[in-house]
């Protein structure tokens, strides 16, 4: 890592996507971990002799990708290593693919394991681990009918004191995924009043039940279409409620397996612009040597960019954000600028961090990814530190 906290960087040679438009022949200036200027090269006359010049030969500079659901990477599953070291390894594995901020995600597990993960997340955040912005607890308060690959023995009713456990994350964003129909009335409101982001997932809820949850502050939907009641002609279900609501955010896995191409296109077009977020739901194979791993003691196989049990149940993905971006743009056909926003700006807003990250904009943190002409990652920077 190149440490550049107090040294000015002048970055050139690539088209800059600032979150709104593509800018040719512009320079990106970084100092003290933040973007200080984006200016046309002909108008810049303050190039300091001690500045570090970083020059690319084409490609695109855009805001670093933000992934709100990352179960693992680099051979590590967070449930197996819910520690600062485990989180650092997962973050490092995904950074190679353009992810500069993430929520490491613990899937359904014991209350004791959940507390260990929260404690580790607090430590990682206190230490300022680059790319760590919070924690996602996916489960275990789910509907068993929509358990997916989550272990049935771990899925349970709300425990006494769980709200207090959630509130022990003090230094970052906490996202909680649950089935609204499986928690007591007022539970979601209690969490949202405490600043916790509550998402619906692994739910067999009715449209009416989801409307009640929205009234309590439900703010999003985890991996749209997967492990949730579908939209039917006379029963909108969770999917219908998610697409109809204009305030909530939605995560979608674009590995061409979790969601069919046509379905993904319809959903992205249907959801209010600015509310759809590309996610990976990534497992240990991302950035790892071995494509195989175990989940709850069961061997998981990797096919293309998705993970599957011997019984044929999807078990997360081996997807990285750069591949998801390419899939969205090149396979689904969405405009590149909007695709990049779904990978950076919209997730930043979902995490309520849009004032800090998610765009290349003066005053925001210098989290940057350089993509070549084929949209593959060549380098990334977090707070101006390049790998």
PyMOL commands that set and color helices and strands:
alter all, ss='L'
color gray80, all
select helices_A, chain A and resi 41-43+84-95+111-126+144-146+152-154+162-166+180-182+187-193+207-216+237-244+261-270+321-331+336-343+345-350
alter helices_A, ss='H'
color red, helices_A
select strands_A, chain A and resi 9-12+15-17+22-23+26-31+34-40+52-55+60-63+65-70+72-73+76-77+99-107+132-138+173-178+197-200+220-221+249-253+276-279+293-295+298-303+306-308+314-317+368-371+377-382+385-386
alter strands_A, ss='S'
color yellow, strands_A
deselect
rebuild
show_as cartoon
